[in-house]
Amino acid sequence: MTGDSIAPSSLIAPSSLIAIETAGAVCGASLWLEGKLAGEINRETSHGHAVLLAPMIEQLAGLHGFSLGHLGCVAATAGPGGFTGIRVGLAMARGLALGARCRAIGIDAFQRLALSARRARAALSQRNLVVIDSRRSELFAALMGPDLRYLEPSFLTGDPASACLTLSATSVITDHPRAGSWQVGALPVMSLLPSASAVGELVLLDDGAHCLAPEARYLRAPDVTSPMGKQP
């Protein structure tokens, strides 16, 4: 998977940042002030992101006496992941950025899950198969190195064991709820949910090298489409 990156020079150390996670089974928001995490709220949920997100952001801002009109940057996970959740997060990011006249940022879902794993266990293996729950029969998967860089493009697969064998993966990182039943030989499988703070950390990491345009990144078409001849 490829995506348009944003020039790092325009993103170095924003004074304030709201980071949003809605692409998977978590609805979350984090507030960063002067490059440090001030607070975050994450709630595990498979639906309802549109209802939960705005109150979370308002609560965070209120707790820290922060005015959303003074935001320096807003970031949201851009996918791949749940179709509706991605749209909710990006719409909120764009709306907040418009109101504050600041930059909206997209963050890659594979990288935010890999970073969550790296934070949890300090280091990643050399070839990590990062698998995201698509909420359908297939899985979203990509091979990443310990530096969060792609080693192989992302793809759809229904069998993580075959993907590991094909790509010579040395570990598996996933947010899939049934990962405990997977048979991937002797490879370690780390199952975890992403957090809004991982989204924010990626904005600040490596002088903004992981920042993308705030556009949805899908690997499969939505199951529901607009009637022929009508615009969504």
C-alpha positions in Angstrom: 0.0 0.0 0.0 1.2 3.5 -0.8 0.0 6.9 0.3 1.0 10.5 -0.2 3.2 11.6 2.6 3.3 15.2 3.9 6.5 17.2 4.1 7.9 16.7 7.6 9.2 20.3 7.8 5.7 21.6 8.2 4.9 19.2 11.0 7.8 19.3 13.4 6.6 19.5 17.0 3.1 21.0 16.8 2.4 22.8 20.1 -0.9 20.9 20.4 -2.4 17.8 18.8 -5.6 15.8 19.0 -5.1 12.2 17.8 -8.1 10.0 16.9 -8.5 6.2 16.7 -11.8 4.9 15.1 -10.6 2.5 12.4 -11.0 -0.7 14.4 -12.6 -2.0 17.6 -11.6 1.0 19.6 -12.9 4.5 19.8 -10.3 6.8 21.2 -8.8 10.3 21.4 -5.6 11.6 22.8 -4.4 15.1 23.6 -0.7 16.1 23.2 0.7 19.4 24.5 4.2 20.5 23.7 5.1 17.1 22.3 4.0 15.2 25.4 0.9 13.1 26.0 -1.5 15.0 28.3 -4.2 12.4 28.3 -6.2 9.9 26.4 -9.5 8.1 26.4 -10.0 4.7 24.7 -13.1 2.6 24.7 -13.3 -0.9 23.1 -16.3 -1.0 20.9 -17.3 -2.5 17.5 -19.7 0.3 16.6 -21.0 3.7 17.8 -17.8 5.6 17.0 -19.8 8.6 15.7 -21.7 8.9 19.0 -18.7 8.4 21.3 -16.0 10.4 19.6 -17.0 14.0 20.0 -17.8 13.7 23.8 -14.4 12.1 24.3 -12.6 15.0 22.6 -14.6 17.6 24.6 -13.9 15.7 27.8 -10.1 15.7 27.1 -10.1 19.4 26.3 -12.1 20.2 29.3 -10.0 18.2 31.7 -6.9 20.1 30.6 -8.4 23.5 30.1 -7.6 23.4 26.4 -9.4 25.3 23.7 -9.9 23.2 20.5 -9.7 26.4 18.5 -6.0 26.6 19.4 -5.1 23.2 18.0 -1.9 22.9 16.1 -2.7 19.6 14.3 -5.3 16.9 14.2 -4.6 13.3 13.2 -6.8 10.2 12.6 -6.2 6.7 11.6 -6.9 6.5 7.9 -7.1 2.8 7.4 -7.4 0.1 6.4 -10.0 -1.0 8.8 -13.7 -0.5 9.4 -15.3 1.5 6.6 -17.6 3.6 8.8 -15.1 4.1 11.6 -12.5 5.4 9.2 -15.0 7.9 7.7 -16.0 9.1 11.2 -12.5 9.7 12.4 -11.3 11.5 9.2 -14.5 13.7 9.2 -13.9 14.7 12.8 -10.2 15.4 12.1 -11.0 17.6 9.1 -13.8 19.4 10.9 -11.5 20.2 13.9 -8.7 21.3 11.6 -11.0 23.5 9.7 -12.3 25.2 12.8 -8.7 25.7 14.2 -7.2 26.5 10.8 -4.6 23.8 11.2 -3.4 20.7 9.4 -5.3 17.4 9.4 -3.2 14.3 9.2 -3.8 10.7 8.2 -2.0 7.8 9.9 -1.6 4.3 8.5 -3.4 1.6 10.5 -0.7 -1.0 10.1 1.9 1.3 11.4 -0.2 2.4 14.4 -0.8 -1.3 15.4 2.9 -2.1 14.9 3.9 0.9 17.1 1.4 -0.2 19.7 3.2 -3.6 19.8 6.6 -2.0 19.9 5.6 0.1 22.8 4.3 -3.0 24.7 7.3 -5.1 24.2 10.1 -2.6 23.5 11.3 -4.1 20.2 9.9 -5.8 17.1 11.3 -8.7 15.2 12.9 -8.3 11.8 9.8 -9.4 9.8 6.5 -8.7 11.4 3.2 -9.8 9.8 0.8 -7.1 10.9 -2.8 -8.4 10.6 -5.9 -6.2 10.9 -9.4 -7.4 11.4 -11.4 -6.5 8.3 -14.7 -7.6 10.1 -15.2 -9.8 7.0 -13.9 -13.3 6.0 -10.6 -12.0 4.7 -7.8 -10.3 6.7 -5.8 -7.1 6.0 -2.1 -8.0 6.3 1.3 -6.4 5.7 4.9 -7.2 6.4 6.8 -4.6 8.4 10.3 -4.2 9.8 11.2 -3.1 13.3 11.4 0.5 12.1 7.7 0.4 11.1 8.6 0.4 7.4 6.8 -1.8 4.9 8.8 -4.8 3.7 6.0 -6.1 1.5 2.8 -4.3 0.4 -0.4 -4.8 2.2 -2.9 -7.4 0.9 -6.0 -9.4 1.7 -5.7 -13.0 3.0 -7.9 -15.5 4.7 -5.1 -17.6 6.2 -2.4 -15.9 8.4 -0.4 -19.1 8.4 0.0 -19.2 4.6 0.8 -15.5 4.7 3.6 -16.0 7.3 5.0 -18.9 5.2 4.9 -16.9 2.0 6.5 -13.8 3.4 8.9 -15.5 5.8 7.5 -13.6 8.8 9.1 -14.1 12.2 6.3 -12.8 14.3 2.6 -11.9 14.1 1.0 -8.7 15.4 -2.8 -8.5 15.2 -6.0 -6.9 16.6 -8.1 -9.8 15.5 -10.5 -11.0 18.3 -9.9 -14.7 17.4 -6.2 -14.6 17.1 -5.9 -17.1 19.9 -7.2 -19.8 17.7 -4.8 -19.2 14.9 -2.3 -21.9 14.0 0.9 -20.2 12.8 3.5 -22.9 13.8 6.0 -21.7 16.4 5.7 -18.0 15.6 4.8 -15.7 18.4 1.4 -14.0 18.0 0.9 -10.7 19.8 -2.8 -9.7 20.1 -3.6 -6.2 21.1 -5.9 -3.2 20.4 -4.5 0.1 19.1 -4.8 3.3 21.1 -5.2 6.9 20.2 -1.9 7.7 21.8 -0.1 5.5 19.2 -1.7 7.6 16.5 -0.4 10.8 18.1 3.1 9.3 18.6 3.3 8.5 14.9 2.7 12.1 14.1 5.6 13.2 16.3 7.9 10.2 15.4 10.9 10.8 13.1 9.9 14.4 12.4 6.6 13.6 10.9 7.9 10.9 8.5 4.8 8.7 9.0 2.3 11.4 8.3 -0.1 11.0 5.3 -2.8 13.0 3.7 -6.1 12.7 5.6 -7.7 10.4 3.0 -9.3 6.9 3.6 -7.0 4.0 2.8 -9.2 1.0 1.9 -8.1 -2.5 0.7 -11.7 -3.6 -0.1 -14.7 -1.9 -1.5 -17.6 -1.1 0.9 -20.4 -3.7 1.0 -23.0 -0.9 0.6 -22.8 1.4 -2.4 -24.9 4.3 -3.7 -27.7 3.5 -6.2 -26.6 3.8 -9.8 -26.6 7.3 -11.0 -26.6 8.9 -7.5 -23.7 10.5 -5.7 -22.9 9.4 -2.1 
